[in-house]
Amino acid sequence: MTLRPTSGHGWLCASTLLGTVAVLACGPFFPENALDQPRGILRPPLFHFQSEMKQTALPPDVRVMNPPGTPAFTLDLEMEELKQIMAGQPMDEAWFGSYRELRRAMLHDGDRSEHSMRPKDDMARPPWSKVKQDLAKIIAPLPEDMRLYLQGAAARLDAKDLTVDDPFKTAREFWLQLLALPAEKRANRSTWAAWMLFRTTPHDEQGRWLAETRRLARAGFKDCLHLGIEAAYILGRQGSDYAEASEVKAAEWKRAAMLRAPLGLSHAEDRLRHDRRLLVDWSEDFAREVLAAPFLRRVQMLQLIESMESLGGWSTGQPQKPLIDDNLQQWLASFEKAGVTDQQEAVLLAWITYNAARFDEARRWLALAPAEDVNALALRGKLAALRGNRQEAQKALTRMATKLPTPEPAARRSWEREQQNEWYPLSSANYAAVRTHKLLADCGVAQVARNDFAGALQTFLRTDYWSDAAYIAERLLSVEELLALSHRGKIKPLKKMSVPDAEPRTGPLSIGFLETKYGGWMEPDGMDRFTYLVARRLAREGLIKEACKLLPADLERALLRFDAERRRSKDARLTAAERGRALWTAAQIERRLGMELFGYEDAPDFTLCGGLFHLDSFHERRKSPLWRSRWEDAPQTPEEALKFTPMLPATADELWSLRHYSPPFEQRFHYRYVAADLAWRAARLMPDDQEETALVLATAGNWLKNRDNKSADRFYKALVNRNPSVPMAQEADQKRWLPEMDWRFDLTLE
């Protein structure tokens, strides 16, 4: 096989491999594995605050039209409310359409916030100069407060380009007139008018109107845009210099800040990245208000889950850095004193205490948690693994896995890659899938630790932890077990692959064409990774007919030719030299198509990356007392050694499998050694002191010499000793090493 870069992948320029995760200056990306992480099973369940917030039940007084987190488009919310306000009035669809056109034009010119309206509504909208001609006619059927609001909005649009000292004076007069109406006549647009007064007054007056917006919303005036929450958020946030800021207490501001994202308000997701880290510290008054509100109770617990995870205690059994104060202890005591209101809170408290390495407390909270909750099962499994109880870890995590959907393929892999390029690669869009991949991987690790290799393969095949699945399929299960799993429907059926040529073939099918088609990193269309892995394993173990049932037709022909030449080498009717030539042909096929027909997906060949990179191998790491990569320094202290000490070391059964299902040569590109061995046997069938014999020995030695002088040495000695009269051997004798060879081999398969 020729090593070459392929489209879409660059060469590695500079890298530091952490486990098998590459931190690259340039070059390819390799995702994290699970089975080579010494204490990875103890890592807390993946957590994303914003996503968990969107799953939090909203307070009963907060109503939303769409699912939490959905963008709250002003136009949509306004039109939905308008239908309710005008219910019972003889308004036809044409009027509603005219009103919508009016508001599209007004919002485009007057409200450029993120969520004023959907992009499709913003396109091809009528110009304000045209629509305003029908303003009086359109708003005539509306209640008085709504007419006054829209007249003020129209005056604001007309004045926005004026250069006078107070261009919005007329607009404000309409809104002030609205607010002067009796309360029963201004239920629909009081909050809107107060909000617009905030937006159009000087800074020293804005606090007054923010406070009024907040007061009106709390008093029950219509507020479909959640302006009361926005007003409280702006008034009470850090750095607010409004005199009315003191009216917003810490708990109310926290409630407003945390509600903005579930309500889908403009730029809420970005602000939440900052706001979620505020108001975490305990005080008696603050805790009393938080614990009295179910929504804030959950918010506080979510904040503690995130903040405690940074302590890193899960990997060692104790926090890596001491708590600066007793903030966590005080919050836990407050929750304990208030009493847990439901079992889901017990799960969150277990999660908090697990992240903080307070494992006994985590077990106590888990005793109160639902038996079938996914997070509770994950934490129970991790705590069992921490105690070294493999049976309980597998039981809990396997139960957890049955409750998880099969996630979107490659979601976790893409997330890890994006961490190199993006500040916030984890989002509400990918959180559930990435988290599921990682939880399933925990289950697979526990299954391997209990010698349930078949179960672990099934689990890992549900994930994008491909290298872990390949390790099990190539090193821990027999080929008979693999086929049985497929026949019983435990894994997807193994079927013959059909791989079309990328471009029309102009000549006969040849070895060189197949190397170009299947070599390199990128998999051609129609190639199923797992089926191809099994086919290559069947070929390695000499089960040629079974392998041919899976391989694409063109690779099948190459494998059949290889097998035919090898069988010819055993035909007693042929001369020794003829049998040697047949074996030499088989050796050259193995050398040139070894990766494509016989390569290991993981070590030692790394077909998963076209053999271009030598990664750390699972089997070497898992056989060792300390699981560290060759790039990591040896630990100097027991504390340093702890992070490399596996929580669930390889079992005797796993080590047995590694001995019995390993390649005959445990060197990189093992098939080159197999090919060289075939060539050695071919040369033994050939007569001494012949050009052909010398050519076989010199060529096979060259296959190995650049990577392994010691293994190539026998070919050099045989070349010189067996062929003293051949110029090639004489050259080798003079230079005391193998001559350079320009080996070219191709074979037509038609």
N, C-alpha and C positions, 0 to 999 in steps of 0.2 A: 504494500500500500504506500502511496506517495502522500507525504504530509504537506498540506498546503492550506492557506487561508481560504475561507469560503465566504460568499456574499453575506453581508450583514454581521460579520464577526471580524474584529481586528486582532492583530497579534498582541500578546501580552508584553508591555513595555516595562512596568515596574509594579510589583505587587507585594503585599504582605498578606499571607493567608492565615486567617484566624479560624482554626478547625478547617472547614471547607468553604468558608465564606471569604470571598476575595475582596479586599479593599484595594481598588485599582487606580493607578494613575492613568492607564489606558489599557484596553483589552477587554476580555469577556467577563461576564458575571457568573458566579456560581452560588446558588442559594444555600442556605444553612440546611444541614441534615439533622436528623433526630437521634439516630442510633450511635453517633460518635460524640454526643454531648454528655460528658461524665455526670453532670447533675441537672441536665436540662429538664428532666421530668418534674423537678421541684419548682420550675419557673411558674409564677402565678398565672392564672388564666389571663389572656390578653384583655386589656381594658382600654376603652376609648370613651372619655367622659361625654363628649358631645353626642355620641350615638346612644349611650345609656340614658342621657337626659331625654332624648326623643321617645324613649320607651317608658318614661315616668308619667304616671297618671297626673293630669292637670288638676288644679284646684276646682271644686265644683262651680265656682263663680266665673270661671274662665271658659268661654265657649269658642270652639273653632269649627269652621266649615269643612276643612280638609284634614287629612291625617297629620299628626304632629310633625313639624319640620318642613312641611310643604310651604313653598313661598306664598306669603299672604299678599296677593296682588290687590292693590287698592280698587281697581276697576271691578274685579270679580266680586269682592266683598261688598262694594257699594251697590252693585246691580242685584245681588242676592237680597240685601236688606231692602232695597227699593221695592222689590216684589212683595215683601211682607208688609211694608208701610202702605202700599197702594192696593193691597188685597181688598176686594169688595168694591173698588172703584171701576167704572166702565172704561178701563184703559186697554187698548188693543196692542198687538205686537208691534205695529208700526210706530206707536208712540214710544214704546220701550226702545225700539231700534233708534229712533231719533235722539232719545236721551243718551243712549250709549255713544252715538256719534259725537254728541256735544261734549261728553266727558272725555272721550278719546282725545279730542282736540285740546281741551283744557289741560288735561294731564300732561300731554306731550309738551306743551309750551310752558306749563307752570309747575310741574313736579317731575324732576329728573332723578328721583330716588331709584334705588335698585329695583324695587317692586311696585312701581306705579301701575304697570300693566304688562301683560305678556308681550313678548316680541312681535307676535303675529298681530296683536291689537295696535301696536305702535307703527306698523307698516301701512302705507296707503291710507293714512287717516286724513280726514278733511282738514283744511287749514282753518285756524281760528277766525280769521277775517271773514270767512264765508259762513261758518256755523253761527257766529254771534248774531247774525241777522235774524235768526229764528229763535234767539234766546227767550224772549218774552213769551212766545207761543208755546215753546217746549215746557217751560217751567210753570206755566199758568195753572195746571191742575195740582201742583204740589202744595203741601202744607206751607204756611207762611214762613216758618223758620227755615225750611229748605230753600224757599225762593230767596230769602235774604242772604243765605249762605252763598248761593250760586251767583247772586248779583255782586256780592263782595269779591268772589273769585274772579268774575269777569272784569270788575274794575281793576283788580290787581294785574291781570294779564294786559289790559290796555295801558297800564301805567308803568310796566316793567322797564320800558326803554326811555322813560322820561328823565330829564336831567334836573328836575326841581328838587328842593331840599327834602320834601317828604312825599315821594311819589305814591305811597300806599295809603294816604290819609282817607281818601274816599272809600277804599276797600274796608278799612277798619271801621268806618262809620256804619257801614252795612252790618258788620259783625257785632258791633256794640249795640246797634238797634235790635239785632236778634236776641242778644243776651238780656235786653231790657224787657222782653216779652214776659208775660206770666209763665211760671214754670211749666204748667200743663200745655202751653202752646209752643214750647221749644224743646220738647223731649228728643227730637230727632238729630238736631245739629248743634246743640250747645257745646259739646266737647270739641267738635270740629272748629267752631268759631273761636273758642278760647285758644286752641292750638294754633290757628292761623294768626291770632293776635300775638302769640309768642314769636312766630316766625317773621312778623313784619314790624316789630317794635324795637327800639334801641335796647342795648344789652341790659341797662339798669332797670328796665321794665319787664324783661323777659321772665325773670323768676316769678313775678306775680302771676303771669298768665300760665306758666307751667304748673304752679300750685293750683290755679283755678281749674285747669284741665284735669288734674289729678282729683280735685274735690268733686267735680261734676261726674266723673266716671264712677267714683266711689258712691255717689249719691244715687246712681241708677240711671243716669241719662245714657242714651244709646251711644255705644262705643265699639262698633264692629271693627274699627281699625286698631283697637287696643292702644289708643292715644294716652289713656290714663296710665298705663304701664310704662309707655315711653317717657311720659312726663316725670314719673317717679324715678326712672332710671337716670334721666339727664340731671334732675335736681340733686340727687343724692350721690352721684358718682364721685370718685376721687378727683380732687382739684376743682370741684364746683365752688364758685365764688358767689352764688346767688344767696341773698339773705334768707330766702325761704328753704334753703337746703336742710336746715335743722328739723324741718317738719317731717322729713323722710328718715325714719330710724333704720338702723343697720339691717334688721330682718326684712323690712319692707323693700329696701333697695336690693338685697340679695334675691328676694322673690322676683322682683322685676327683671333683674339681670339674668336670672336663670330661666325665666319664661320667654324671653325674646326669641331664642332659637326654636323651641317647640312651636311657638306661634308663627314662625316663618318671617319675622320682621327683617327689614333691610340690614344687611351686613351683620346679622346676629351671629352667624357662625364664626366670623373673624373676631368679633368682640368677645365671644365666649372663650376663645383660646386664652385671652387675658383675664377675663372676669372670673373664670373658674378657680383661679388661684387666690382670689381675694376673700376676705371674711371667713377664714378657716379657723382662726384662733378662738379659743374658748373664753367666754366670760359668763358669769352667772345670769345676768339679765338677757344677754344675747341667746344663751342656750335655752332659757325658759321660753322665749318666743319661737325659736327654731323647733323645739320639741313639741310645741303646741300645734304646729301646722304639719300635716302629713307630707305635703309636697316638700317643705324645707327639711324635714327629717331625712327624706331620701337624698336630697341634694347634698346635705352635710355628709352622709355616709359615702356617697360617690366621691366627694372631694377627699375624704380620708383614705379611701381605697387607692386613689391615684397618688396622693402624697406619701403614703406609707410604702408603696412599691419601690420608691427610690432608695429606701434603706438597704435593699439588697440582701436581707437576712435569709431569704429562702434558700440560697446556695450553701450557706454554712451552718444554718441552725441558730444564728444569732445576728442582730443588726450589725452591719459593717461600719456604721458610724452612730455614735450615741445621739439620742434625742436631746435637743437643746433645752427643752423644757418639758413639763408634764402635760402638754396640750392634749395629746392622745389619751392619756390616762383620765384626764378630766372629762373629755367627751364620752369615753366609754363608761365612766361612772355615772354621767348624766343619763345616758341611754339605759343603763342598768336600773337606775332609780326610777325613771319614767316608765319602764316596762316595755317590752317588745310588743308592738301592736299586731304584728302578723308574722308568719313563718318566713316570708321573703326578707323581712328585716334581719332575721337571724342569719340568713345566707350572707347578706351584706356585711354584717358584723363579723362573721367568720372570715370573710374575704379580707376585711381590714386587718384583723388580728393575724391572719396568716402572712399577709404582706409585711407586717411589722415584726415577724418572727416570734410572735406570742402564740406558740403552737398549742399549748394546753388550753388557752382561752378559745382558740379557733375550734378545737374539738368540742368544747362545751357548747359553743353556739351552734355547731353543726348538729348536735344532738337535738336541737329544737327546730332544725330546718326541715323542709319537705324531703321525704325520702327519695323522690324521683326528680328533684330539681337538677338541671344540668350543671350549674355552678357548684352546687353542694356536692354532687357526685365527683366532680373534678377535684375539689378540695379534699374530699375524703380519700380519693386515690393518691393524691400527692402526700398527704399526711401518712398514709400507710407506707408509701415508698420511703419516706423519711425515716420511718421506724424499721425499714428493711423487710416489711411484711409484704412479700411479692403476691401472695394469694389475695389478700384484701385489696391491694392496689389494682390487680387485674380485674377483680370482681367489680369494683366501683367504676373503673374507667371503661370496662366493656359495657356495663349497663349504661353509662353515659353515652357511649358511641351509638347505641341503638336508638337514642333519642335525637341524634343529630342528622340533618339532611346531608346528602353528598354535596359538597360545596362546588362552586364554580371552578372549573379547572384553571390552574395556574394563578389563582388570585393571590395566594401567599407569596409565590415566587415573584410575581409582578410587584407586590408591595415591597419586598426586600430590595428589588432592583431600584425601585423609585426612591428608596431612602438615600441613594447616592446623589440624586438630582433635585429632590424636592424637600421643602421644609416640613410639609405636613402630608406625607404619603398615605397615612391612615385616615379614612374619612367614613362618614355614615354610609357611603356607597359601597365600600369594600370591607368594612369592619366585620360583619357577620360571617362572610366567606373566609377571610383570613383567620379569624378566631376559630372557626370550625376546623380548618386544616390543622391548626396547631393542637387543638384538643384531641383530634383523631390521632395525631402523631404521638401524643402522650399515651394513648391507649395502645398503639402499636408497640411502643417501647415496653410497656408493662407485659404485653403478650409475649414478646421475645424473652423477657426475663423469666417467664413461666414455661418456656419451651413450647409455647403455642405458635409455632412458626407459620403454620397454615393460616391461623386466625390473623396473625400479624400481617401476612402478605395481603389478605383480603382488606384489612384496614388501611394499610398504606396505599393500596391501589385506589382507594377512594380519595386520596389526597394528591397533592403535587410534590410530595416527598419521594421523588422518583428514585433517587440513589438508594434510599433505604429499602424500597420495594425490590430493586435490582439485587441488592446484597442478599436479601432473604431468598430470592428466586435462584440465585447463582451459587450461593454458599451454604444455605441452611436446609433447603429442601432437596430431596432426590428428584430426578427428572420424572420418575413414576408418580410421585406425589403431585407434581405440577400438573401433569396430564389428568390425574384423577380429579383434582380441584376443578378443572375445566369441564370434564365430563359430567361431574355432579352439579354443575351450575353454580359453584361457589365463587368462581370468578368468571369473567366474560368468556364466551366460547372462543377457542382458538381456531381460526379459519385461514384458509390460504389467502395470501395477500396478492393484490393486483396493483402493480406500480407502473403507470404509463411512462414512456420516455418523455423527458422534458422537451426534447426536440426530435424531429423525425430522424431515424437512423439511416445513414446513407450507405453504409457498408454492412458486411456480415457481423453477426454478434461475436464479440471477442472479449477476452479477459480485460484488455485495456479499456474497452467501452464500459464494462461493468464497474471497474475501479472508478472511472470518472462519474458514473451515474450514482453509485452508492457511497463513494468515499467522501471524506470531509465531515463537516459538522452538521449541516442542514439535512434533515430527513426529507426524502422526496415524498410527494403526495401519494397517499394510499398506503404508506408504511405505518403499521401499528407497532408502537415501541415494544410493548410487552410480547406480542406474538413474535416479533423479530428476535427478541432476547431468547425466548424459548426455542425458536428454530435454531439459533446458533448453538445453544447448549446441546440440543439433540445432535447436531452435526459434530460437536466436540466429542461427544460420548459415542460416536460411531453409529448412531441410530439414523442412518441416512434416509431410509424410506419415510420415517416419521418427520424428519426435517423437511423433506421435499414436499410434504403435504401442506406445509405452512409458508415456505419461501415463495417469493414471486417466481414466475416461470423462467425468467432469464437467469436468476441466481441458482435456481434448481438445476439448470443445465450445467452450470459451472461445477456445482457440487457433485453431480452425477459423473462428470468427466473426471474430477478428482478421485472419486471412488473407483471408477473403472480403471484408472491408471494404477491405483494402489492394489486392486485385485489382480491386475496383469502382472504386478511384481511378484505375485505369489504363484503364478501359473508354472507348474513344473514342466510343462511342454516347451517352454521358452528357454533360450540359453540364459546363462547368468548375466551376460552383458545386456540382453534385451530386457530382462527383468530389472536390471539396474537403470536402464534408460526410462522405463515406465515409472519407477520410483522417483527418479530425478524430475520427471514432468510433474508428478504429484507434489513434490517438494516445492517446485517453482510456483505452482498454483497456490499452495498454502502460503508461500511467502508474499505473493502479490495480492491475493484476495483474503489473506488471513483475518484482517479486521472485519471484512464484510461477511465472511462465512463462519468464522470460529471465534471472533473476538469477545472478550468479557466486557459487559456494559460498564462495570466499575473496574477496580484493579484486577489484573495488572495492565489491562489494555486501554481502558477508558474510552470505549466506543462512544459513550455518552457525549464526548466532545471531539469525536473523530480522531482520538489519540493525540491531539495537539498539545495536551497539558497533562502533566504528571501530578495528580492530586493525592492527598492523603488517602490511605485505604482503610476501609472499615475493619477488615479482619486483623490487620496489624495493630490497630489501636485497641480493638476490643479484647485482644489476647494479652494486652499489657496491664500491669498493675496501675499505671498512671496513663490516663487517656489525654495525650497532648500531641499536637502536630509537630512536625520536624522543624517548623518555623519558631516554635515557642521555646524560651529558655527553660532549662531544667530548674525545678524549684529548689530553693536553698534552705527553706524552713518548713516545719510541719504545716504552718498556716498557708504557705504558698502551695504546698503539695495538696492541700485539701481540695482546691478547686479543680484539680486534675483527677482526684480519686473518684472512681465511678460509684454512684449510688446503688446501681444494680449491675454488678459485674457479670461478665459472660458466665453462663452455666457450663457444667461438664458436658451436657448434651450439645450445646452450641460449639464448644471446642472440638467435640468429636466430629460434628458436621464439617467444621473448617478443615480438619485433617483429611476427611474422606472426599470432600467435594472441591478440593483445591486443584489448580492446574498442575501438570507435571513439571512445569517450570514457573516458578513464582517471580519471574522477572518481567519488567515492562516489555510489552509486545511479545507476550509468551509464544505466540504463533511463529515468530521468527526462529525461536529455539526449536520448536517442533519441526519447522521446515528444515532447519539445519540438521536436525537429527535424522530426518528422512533422507537428506542428501548424504549424510555420513553412511547410512545403510546402503544407499544407492552406490556410492563409491566402492564399498566393500564387495559389491557384486561385479565390479569392473576390473579389467586386467591392470596390472602395474605398468608403470612407465609408458603411459599413453596420454596423448593430448586431452582426450575426452575426460579421463579420470582426473587429470590435473585441473582441468577447467571446473569440474564439479567441486573439488576440494577448495580451490581458490575462491570460487564464487560464494560458496556457503560460509567460508571463513570471513569473507567481507561483510556478509549479512550481520555478523556479530561483533566484529573487531572494534567498531567505533564506540560501542557501548560496553563491551565486555571482553577485554583482551584475554582474560583467563579462559573463557569458554571458546574463544577463537583459536587458542594456542594449539589444540589437538589437530585442527585442520592444517595449520602451518607445518607442523611436524610431519603429518602424513603426506602432505604435498611434497615436501623435500625428500623424505625417506623412500616413498614409493615410486617417485618419478624422477630419478637422477638424470635421465637423458633429455627430459622435456625442458625447453628454454624457460618456460614460466616457472618451473620449480627451481631451476638454476638461479633465476633472478631473485626468487624468494630466499634462497640459501645465501646469496651474496649480501642482501640487505638485512638478513636475519629477521624478516617479517613478511607477512603476506603482501603480494603485489597489489597495486590498485587495479580494480576491475570495472569495466564499463558494462555492467550486466543489463541486458535488454531481453525481455521475455514477453511474448504475447501468444495467444492461441485462439484460433477460430473455433467457435463452438457450433457451427452449422455445417 
